[in-house]
C-alpha cells in the first residue's frame, strides 16, 4: 500500500470581516451596498450588483430588482 498523501493548507479564517469586503469594493470602485455577489479567481473578478439609475435608485423590472453581472480582468 502506498504512503498516504497529506495536504497542508494555510490557516483558514473562521470568517471574513465585513469591513474587508467593503475595502475590496472600494478598491474596485464599486458601491458595496449594491454588490450582491463576487467571484474572484486568478484571471477575473466577476461581480453581480444591483443596477441603479443616475440618482442611485435601484432599477426594477417585473417587480424584481435588476441585477447585472460585470467581469473585470486581472492584469
LUMSE-419252 format. One line per field, with one value per residue: x, y, z of N, C-alpha, C in turn. Coordinates in Angstrom, 2 decimals, m for minus. Example, Ala and Ser with C-alpha at 12.3 -4.5 7.8 and 13.67 -1.06 7.14 Angstrom:
n.x	c(13.19:12.85)
n.y	c(m5.69:m2.25)
n.z	c(7.80:7.08)
ca.x	c(12.30:13.67)
ca.y	c(m4.50:m1.06)
ca.z	c(7.80:7.14)
c.x	c(13.20:12.90)
c.y	c(m3.30:0.03)
c.z	c(7.80:7.87)
This chain:
n.x	c(0.85:0.55:2.16:0.19:m0.92:m0.53:m2.10:m1.17:m2.65:m2.90:m3.57:m6.97:m9.32:m12.02:m14.04:m14.68:m14.03:m16.62:m15.82:m13.53:m14.56:m15.91:m13.72:m12.52:m14.52:m14.40:m11.79:m12.18:m13.88:m16.60:m19.98:m20.44:m22.87:m24.51:m23.49:m24.08:m22.95:m19.67:m17.06:m13.87:m11.04:m7.86:m7.64:m9.80:m12.39:m15.62:m18.61:m21.81:m24.30:m26.73:m28.54:m28.59:m30.17:m29.23:m29.60:m29.11:m31.06:m32.39:m33.00:m35.99:m37.65:m40.41:m41.25:m39.05:m35.75:m33.28:m30.48:m27.14:m24.35:m20.91:m17.68:m14.34:m11.18:m8.12:m4.99)
n.y	c(m1.17:2.21:5.13:7.43:10.53:13.69:16.71:20.03:22.88:26.48:28.47:28.80:31.35:31.75:33.43:36.21:39.56:41.97:44.53:44.08:43.13:45.41:47.06:45.79:46.26:49.08:49.46:48.46:50.33:50.07:50.34:49.15:48.47:47.80:45.53:42.17:39.66:38.19:36.88:35.72:35.00:33.88:35.19:36.87:39.00:38.62:40.27:40.58:42.96:45.36:47.13:50.59:53.83:57.17:58.69:56.94:55.18:51.92:49.91:48.43:45.64:43.90:43.63:42.86:43.59:44.80:43.01:43.10:41.55:41.98:41.77:41.86:41.98:40.54:41.93)
n.z	c(0.00:m0.82:0.60:2.48:1.17:2.47:2.66:3.26:4.41:4.41:7.34:7.76:7.95:10.35:9.63:7.40:7.88:7.54:6.93:5.42:3.01:2.20:1.79:m0.42:m2.35:m2.39:m3.40:m5.96:m6.89:m6.60:m5.38:m2.27:m1.00:m3.07:m4.21:m4.84:m5.14:m5.44:m7.31:m7.29:m9.13:m10.44:m12.89:m13.28:m11.97:m11.09:m10.69:m9.31:m9.24:m8.02:m10.46:m10.94:m11.27:m12.44:m10.17:m8.18:m7.46:m7.18:m10.02:m11.23:m12.59:m13.69:m11.08:m9.63:m8.41:m10.65:m11.59:m12.51:m14.12:m14.00:m15.44:m14.55:m15.75:m14.51:m14.44)
ca.x	c(0.00:1.34:2.04:m0.88:m0.51:m1.15:m2.06:m1.08:m3.29:m2.64:m4.63:m8.17:m10.07:m13.39:m14.93:m14.04:m14.70:m17.40:m15.01:m12.61:m15.33:m16.14:m12.45:m12.38:m15.44:m13.85:m10.64:m12.70:m14.74:m17.99:m20.73:m20.55:m24.27:m25.18:m22.87:m24.82:m22.01:m18.37:m16.26:m12.51:m10.07:m6.56:m7.72:m11.03:m13.29:m16.98:m19.43:m23.23:m24.73:m27.98:m28.47:m29.19:m30.24:m28.25:m29.84:m28.75:m32.22:m32.32:m33.93:m36.90:m38.34:m41.26:m41.39:m37.79:m34.60:m32.45:m29.12:m26.25:m23.07:m19.79:m16.45:m13.18:m9.99:m6.96:m3.79)
ca.y	c(0.00:3.45:6.07:8.41:11.89:14.62:18.09:21.05:24.12:27.61:28.68:29.35:32.10:31.33:34.37:37.38:40.77:42.72:45.68:43.63:43.10:46.81:47.55:45.25:47.02:50.42:49.38:48.23:51.46:49.60:50.62:47.90:48.15:47.30:44.27:41.01:38.54:38.45:35.68:36.15:33.96:34.46:35.95:37.62:39.26:38.74:40.87:40.80:44.08:46.00:48.21:51.81:54.96:58.23:59.18:55.89:54.34:50.60:49.68:47.30:45.13:42.76:43.54:42.46:44.45:44.39:42.69:42.94:40.91:42.59:40.98:42.72:41.14:40.77:42.09)
ca.z	c(0.00:m0.93:1.71:2.34:0.86:3.40:2.17:4.32:3.99:5.30:8.33:7.14:8.98:10.63:8.94:6.81:8.39:6.55:6.53:4.37:1.77:1.82:1.27:m1.78:m3.20:m2.52:m4.31:m7.31:m7.26:m6.62:m4.16:m1.51:m0.68:m4.28:m4.63:m4.37:m5.06:m6.04:m7.54:m7.59:m9.48:m10.81:m14.14:m13.42:m10.85:m11.58:m9.65:m9.57:m8.42:m8.39:m11.43:m10.39:m12.19:m12.15:m8.81:m7.23:m7.14:m7.80:m11.11:m11.01:m13.78:m13.35:m9.63:m9.00:m8.66:m11.79:m11.19:m13.66:m13.84:m14.70:m15.36:m14.53:m15.90:m13.65:m15.27)
c.x	c(0.90:1.14:0.92:m0.29:m1.25:m0.98:m2.02:m1.63:m2.87:m3.78:m5.80:m8.96:m11.47:m14.40:m14.09:m14.77:m15.42:m16.61:m14.02:m13.32:m15.61:m14.86:m12.23:m13.28:m14.91:m12.69:m11.10:m13.59:m16.21:m18.69:m21.03:m22.00:m25.03:m24.61:m23.63:m23.92:m20.74:m17.63:m14.89:m11.68:m8.82:m6.60:m8.85:m11.71:m14.66:m17.86:m20.87:m23.68:m26.05:m27.70:m29.21:m29.25:m29.24:m28.40:m29.53:m29.91:m32.11:m33.39:m34.73:m37.53:m39.15:m41.39:m40.13:m36.70:m33.79:m31.03:m28.30:m24.97:m22.00:m18.56:m15.27:m11.94:m8.89:m5.73:m2.60)
c.y	c(1.24:4.31:7.06:9.79:12.82:16.03:19.04:22.36:25.26:27.72:29.39:30.09:31.54:32.19:35.50:38.60:41.52:43.93:45.31:43.58:44.51:47.41:47.07:46.03:48.43:50.45:49.22:49.38:51.10:49.96:49.32:47.50:47.59:45.96:43.10:39.80:38.92:37.13:36.14:34.93:34.65:35.32:36.95:37.87:39.46:39.21:40.98:41.94:44.63:47.07:49.41:52.88:56.03:58.79:58.13:55.00:53.01:50.47:48.41:46.92:43.91:42.56:43.14:43.47:43.90:44.17:42.47:42.28:41.62:41.73:41.94:41.83:41.52:40.85:42.40)
c.z	c(0.00:0.32:1.43:2.06:1.79:2.84:3.36:3.76:4.91:6.31:7.66:8.22:9.16:9.87:8.34:7.33:7.27:6.06:5.42:3.03:1.28:1.23:m0.16:m2.74:m3.44:m3.51:m5.76:m7.78:m7.34:m5.31:m3.41:m1.24:m1.88:m4.76:m4.00:m4.24:m5.79:m6.14:m8.00:m7.96:m10.01:m12.07:m14.21:m12.08:m11.47:m10.44:m10.15:m8.65:m8.92:m9.43:m10.84:m11.46:m11.75:m10.74:m7.75:m6.82:m7.88:m8.88:m10.83:m12.34:m13.36:m11.85:m8.90:m9.32:m9.82:m11.28:m12.45:m13.21:m14.66:m14.48:m15.49:m14.66:m14.91:m14.55:m14.41)
